Amino acid sequence: MPVTVEDLERAIRAAFPVSHLVIEDQSSGCGSSYAIFLVSEVFEGKSTLARHRLINQALKQEISQLHAFSQKSFTPAQYATYQAKSG
């Protein structure tokens, strides 16, 4: 059974305190490729690699069923800066 946006959202919200979350199905609805944009205070003081490892571990079961998975992770302060630059 393909992974759904709801499956990913449920797993992410169970694992992290979420400030902002965007999940994009990049597979035209077939559930094989997703990109996530996650903002959480849990990322404070962690490198990009450490953040990705946290996310990969939390979504291990879901990722194993996907063809492609990409992620962007920010702290709330980094997200505020990102928003300010994006206009």
Backbone as JSON Lines, residues from 0, in Angstrom:
{"i":0,"aa":"M","n":[0.84,-1.18,0.0],"ca":[0.0,0.0,0.0],"c":[0.89,1.25,0.0]}
{"i":1,"aa":"P","n":[0.62,2.22,-0.86],"ca":[1.47,3.4,-0.93],"c":[1.37,4.26,0.33]}
{"i":2,"aa":"V","n":[2.42,4.99,0.57],"ca":[2.46,5.93,1.69],"c":[1.66,7.17,1.3]}
{"i":3,"aa":"T","n":[0.84,7.67,2.21],"ca":[0.04,8.85,1.93],"c":[0.6,10.05,2.68]}
{"i":4,"aa":"V","n":[0.16,11.23,2.28],"ca":[0.52,12.45,2.99],"c":[0.1,12.33,4.46]}
{"i":5,"aa":"E","n":[-1.07,11.77,4.69],"ca":[-1.58,11.6,6.04],"c":[-0.69,10.69,6.87]}
{"i":6,"aa":"D","n":[-0.17,9.61,6.27],"ca":[0.75,8.71,6.96],"c":[1.99,9.45,7.41]}
{"i":7,"aa":"L","n":[2.56,10.23,6.49],"ca":[3.77,10.99,6.81],"c":[3.49,12.04,7.88]}
{"i":8,"aa":"E","n":[2.39,12.75,7.73],"ca":[2.07,13.79,8.71],"c":[1.86,13.19,10.1]}
{"i":9,"aa":"R","n":[1.16,12.11,10.18],"ca":[0.92,11.44,11.47],"c":[2.25,11.03,12.12]}
{"i":10,"aa":"A","n":[3.14,10.43,11.35],"ca":[4.43,9.99,11.89],"c":[5.3,11.17,12.32]}
{"i":11,"aa":"I","n":[5.31,12.22,11.53],"ca":[6.12,13.41,11.86],"c":[5.59,14.07,13.12]}
{"i":12,"aa":"R","n":[4.29,14.27,13.19],"ca":[3.7,14.95,14.36],"c":[3.83,14.11,15.63]}
{"i":13,"aa":"A","n":[3.9,12.8,15.49],"ca":[4.11,11.93,16.65],"c":[5.56,12.0,17.15]}
{"i":14,"aa":"A","n":[6.49,12.31,16.25],"ca":[7.92,12.28,16.59],"c":[8.49,13.64,16.97]}
{"i":15,"aa":"F","n":[7.9,14.72,16.47],"ca":[8.48,16.05,16.64],"c":[7.43,17.07,17.07]}
{"i":16,"aa":"P","n":[7.86,18.07,17.88],"ca":[6.99,19.22,18.1],"c":[7.06,20.09,16.85]}
{"i":17,"aa":"V","n":[5.99,20.18,16.12],"ca":[5.99,20.82,14.81],"c":[5.51,22.27,14.9]}
{"i":18,"aa":"S","n":[6.34,23.19,14.38],"ca":[5.93,24.6,14.27],"c":[5.3,24.86,12.91]}
{"i":19,"aa":"H","n":[5.85,24.2,11.89],"ca":[5.36,24.36,10.51],"c":[5.72,23.09,9.75]}
{"i":20,"aa":"L","n":[4.8,22.63,8.91],"ca":[5.04,21.41,8.15],"c":[4.36,21.51,6.79]}
{"i":21,"aa":"V","n":[5.13,21.22,5.75],"ca":[4.59,21.11,4.4],"c":[5.06,19.77,3.86]}
{"i":22,"aa":"I","n":[4.12,19.0,3.35],"ca":[4.45,17.71,2.72],"c":[3.94,17.77,1.29]}
{"i":23,"aa":"E","n":[4.83,17.53,0.36],"ca":[4.47,17.6,-1.06],"c":[4.65,16.23,-1.72]}
{"i":24,"aa":"D","n":[3.58,15.72,-2.29],"ca":[3.65,14.48,-3.07],"c":[4.19,14.85,-4.44]}
{"i":25,"aa":"Q","n":[5.39,14.43,-4.74],"ca":[6.03,14.77,-6.01],"c":[5.9,13.66,-7.03]}
{"i":26,"aa":"S","n":[4.99,12.72,-6.76],"ca":[4.82,11.58,-7.66],"c":[3.48,11.58,-8.38]}
{"i":27,"aa":"S","n":[2.88,12.74,-8.49],"ca":[1.57,12.87,-9.16],"c":[0.5,11.99,-8.53]}
{"i":28,"aa":"G","n":[0.58,11.82,-7.23],"ca":[-0.47,11.11,-6.52],"c":[-0.27,9.63,-6.29]}
{"i":29,"aa":"C","n":[0.81,9.05,-6.79],"ca":[0.97,7.6,-6.6],"c":[1.66,7.25,-5.28]}
{"i":30,"aa":"G","n":[2.16,8.25,-4.55],"ca":[2.71,8.01,-3.22],"c":[4.09,7.41,-3.19]}
{"i":31,"aa":"S","n":[4.91,7.64,-4.2],"ca":[6.26,7.06,-4.2],"c":[7.37,8.08,-4.02]}
{"i":32,"aa":"S","n":[7.02,9.37,-4.02],"ca":[8.04,10.41,-3.9],"c":[7.48,11.6,-3.14]}
{"i":33,"aa":"Y","n":[8.15,11.95,-2.05],"ca":[7.69,13.06,-1.22],"c":[8.83,14.0,-0.87]}
{"i":34,"aa":"A","n":[8.48,15.25,-0.67],"ca":[9.4,16.25,-0.14],"c":[8.72,16.84,1.1]}
{"i":35,"aa":"I","n":[9.5,17.01,2.17],"ca":[8.94,17.63,3.36],"c":[9.74,18.88,3.71]}
{"i":36,"aa":"F","n":[9.05,19.81,4.34],"ca":[9.63,21.04,4.85],"c":[9.15,21.1,6.3]}
{"i":37,"aa":"L","n":[10.07,20.91,7.24],"ca":[9.71,20.77,8.65],"c":[10.43,21.8,9.5]}
{"i":38,"aa":"V","n":[9.66,22.5,10.32],"ca":[10.2,23.47,11.27],"c":[9.88,22.95,12.67]}
{"i":39,"aa":"S","n":[10.94,22.8,13.49],"ca":[10.75,22.3,14.85],"c":[11.85,22.82,15.76]}
{"i":40,"aa":"E","n":[11.47,23.08,17.0],"ca":[12.44,23.53,17.99],"c":[13.44,22.44,18.35]}
{"i":41,"aa":"V","n":[13.11,21.19,18.07],"ca":[14.01,20.08,18.38],"c":[15.32,20.16,17.57]}
{"i":42,"aa":"F","n":[15.31,20.94,16.5],"ca":[16.49,21.06,15.65],"c":[17.51,22.08,16.16]}
{"i":43,"aa":"E","n":[17.17,22.82,17.22],"ca":[18.08,23.81,17.79],"c":[19.41,23.15,18.14]}
{"i":44,"aa":"G","n":[20.51,23.76,17.66],"ca":[21.85,23.28,17.99],"c":[22.3,22.04,17.24]}
{"i":45,"aa":"K","n":[21.49,21.57,16.31],"ca":[21.85,20.35,15.55],"c":[22.26,20.73,14.13]}
{"i":46,"aa":"S","n":[23.24,19.99,13.61],"ca":[23.67,20.19,12.23],"c":[22.61,19.68,11.27]}
{"i":47,"aa":"T","n":[22.75,20.05,10.02],"ca":[21.81,19.56,9.0],"c":[21.82,18.04,8.95]}
{"i":48,"aa":"L","n":[23.0,17.45,9.02],"ca":[23.11,15.99,8.99],"c":[22.39,15.36,10.18]}
{"i":49,"aa":"A","n":[22.57,15.92,11.36],"ca":[21.91,15.38,12.56],"c":[20.4,15.5,12.44]}
{"i":50,"aa":"R","n":[19.93,16.61,11.88],"ca":[18.49,16.79,11.68],"c":[17.94,15.75,10.73]}
{"i":51,"aa":"H","n":[18.64,15.55,9.62],"ca":[18.2,14.57,8.63],"c":[18.19,13.16,9.22]}
{"i":52,"aa":"R","n":[19.18,12.88,10.04],"ca":[19.2,11.56,10.67],"c":[18.01,11.37,11.61]}
{"i":53,"aa":"L","n":[17.67,12.41,12.36],"ca":[16.49,12.34,13.24],"c":[15.22,12.06,12.44]}
{"i":54,"aa":"I","n":[15.06,12.8,11.36],"ca":[13.87,12.63,10.51],"c":[13.87,11.24,9.87]}
{"i":55,"aa":"N","n":[15.0,10.83,9.34],"ca":[15.08,9.51,8.7],"c":[14.76,8.4,9.69]}
{"i":56,"aa":"Q","n":[15.23,8.52,10.92],"ca":[14.94,7.5,11.93],"c":[13.45,7.48,12.28]}
{"i":57,"aa":"A","n":[12.87,8.67,12.44],"ca":[11.45,8.75,12.79],"c":[10.54,8.22,11.69]}
{"i":58,"aa":"L","n":[10.99,8.37,10.43],"ca":[10.18,7.95,9.28],"c":[10.73,6.7,8.6]}
{"i":59,"aa":"K","n":[11.5,5.94,9.33],"ca":[12.17,4.77,8.76],"c":[11.21,3.83,8.01]}
{"i":60,"aa":"Q","n":[10.1,3.52,8.62],"ca":[9.14,2.6,8.01],"c":[8.55,3.2,6.73]}
{"i":61,"aa":"E","n":[8.17,4.48,6.79],"ca":[7.56,5.13,5.63],"c":[8.57,5.29,4.49]}
{"i":62,"aa":"I","n":[9.78,5.73,4.82],"ca":[10.81,5.96,3.79],"c":[11.17,4.66,3.07]}
{"i":63,"aa":"S","n":[11.14,3.56,3.79],"ca":[11.49,2.28,3.17],"c":[10.53,1.9,2.04]}
{"i":64,"aa":"Q","n":[9.36,2.51,2.01],"ca":[8.36,2.21,0.99],"c":[8.36,3.22,-0.16]}
{"i":65,"aa":"L","n":[9.24,4.22,-0.08],"ca":[9.26,5.28,-1.08],"c":[10.37,5.1,-2.1]}
{"i":66,"aa":"H","n":[10.17,5.68,-3.26],"ca":[11.2,5.72,-4.29],"c":[12.14,6.89,-4.04]}
{"i":67,"aa":"A","n":[11.58,8.02,-3.6],"ca":[12.39,9.22,-3.35],"c":[11.81,10.0,-2.18]}
{"i":68,"aa":"F","n":[12.72,10.59,-1.39],"ca":[12.33,11.38,-0.23],"c":[13.34,12.49,-0.05]}
{"i":69,"aa":"S","n":[12.86,13.72,0.0],"ca":[13.75,14.85,0.28],"c":[13.2,15.64,1.44]}
{"i":70,"aa":"Q","n":[14.1,16.34,2.12],"ca":[13.68,17.04,3.32],"c":[14.46,18.33,3.51]}
{"i":71,"aa":"K","n":[13.76,19.31,4.08],"ca":[14.38,20.55,4.53],"c":[13.92,20.73,5.96]}
{"i":72,"aa":"S","n":[14.86,21.05,6.83],"ca":[14.52,21.2,8.24],"c":[15.11,22.5,8.77]}
{"i":73,"aa":"F","n":[14.3,23.21,9.53],"ca":[14.69,24.5,10.09],"c":[14.28,24.61,11.54]}
{"i":74,"aa":"T","n":[15.0,25.43,12.28],"ca":[14.55,25.84,13.6],"c":[13.53,26.96,13.38]}
{"i":75,"aa":"P","n":[12.72,27.29,14.39],"ca":[11.79,28.41,14.21],"c":[12.5,29.73,13.84]}
{"i":76,"aa":"A","n":[13.66,30.0,14.43],"ca":[14.4,31.23,14.1],"c":[14.89,31.2,12.66]}
{"i":77,"aa":"Q","n":[15.39,30.07,12.22],"ca":[15.84,29.95,10.82],"c":[14.67,30.11,9.86]}
{"i":78,"aa":"Y","n":[13.53,29.58,10.23],"ca":[12.35,29.7,9.38],"c":[11.9,31.15,9.28]}
{"i":79,"aa":"A","n":[11.97,31.89,10.37],"ca":[11.6,33.31,10.35],"c":[12.53,34.07,9.4]}
{"i":80,"aa":"T","n":[13.82,33.76,9.44],"ca":[14.78,34.39,8.52],"c":[14.47,33.99,7.09]}
{"i":81,"aa":"Y","n":[14.18,32.74,6.87],"ca":[13.83,32.23,5.53],"c":[12.6,32.96,4.98]}
{"i":82,"aa":"Q","n":[11.59,33.13,5.82],"ca":[10.38,33.83,5.39],"c":[10.66,35.29,5.06]}
{"i":83,"aa":"A","n":[11.49,35.93,5.86],"ca":[11.82,37.34,5.64],"c":[12.54,37.52,4.3]}
{"i":84,"aa":"K","n":[13.41,36.58,3.96],"ca":[14.15,36.66,2.69],"c":[13.26,36.32,1.49]}
{"i":85,"aa":"S","n":[12.28,35.45,1.73],"ca":[11.39,35.02,0.64],"c":[10.35,36.07,0.28]}
{"i":86,"aa":"G","n":[10.17,37.02,1.17],"ca":[9.25,38.11,0.88],"c":[7.91,37.83,1.38]}
